[in-house]
Amino acid sequence: MTRRILLAVDGSEPSIAAVEYALEVFPDAELTAIHVVDELEAHYGGERADGDPEFFEPIADLAADHGTEIGTRVASGTPAETIVAAAEEMDEIVIGSAGRSGVSRMLLGSVAEAVARRSPVPVTIVGPSR
């Protein structure tokens, strides 16, 4: 049975490190990258609700370097909640850690931490420098 791995991506360095990690550790898995457009940010002039069509290009390039492809999904919602909901049909989540600490982490929270606490499947959190 092929493992299904959900890659939560936001374009950050830790996010790209998480994709690289998954490509190396799960070479035979079915990989799906999900990018969640935060409803609040989209509403107040941030990212477009349908995402950026070129957003997944670096991820596709990494996959091609490994001789594989990665499926892609764009979703709209609260990032942690949306990722956890998408994980219902997966075997594992791989997500990058933003690396926040101290007051910033307490005030802003951490998507990776929220996903790890709520996920119905195992979660691997990858830092920017592995």
Buried (B, 14 or more C-beta within 10 A) or exposed (E): EEEBBBBBBBBBEBBBBBBBBBBEEBEEBBBBBBBBBBBEEBEEEEBEEEBEEEBBEBBEEBBEEBEBEBBBBBBBBBBBBBBBBBBEEBBBBBBBBBBBEEEEEEEEBBBBBBBBEBBEBEBBBBBBEE
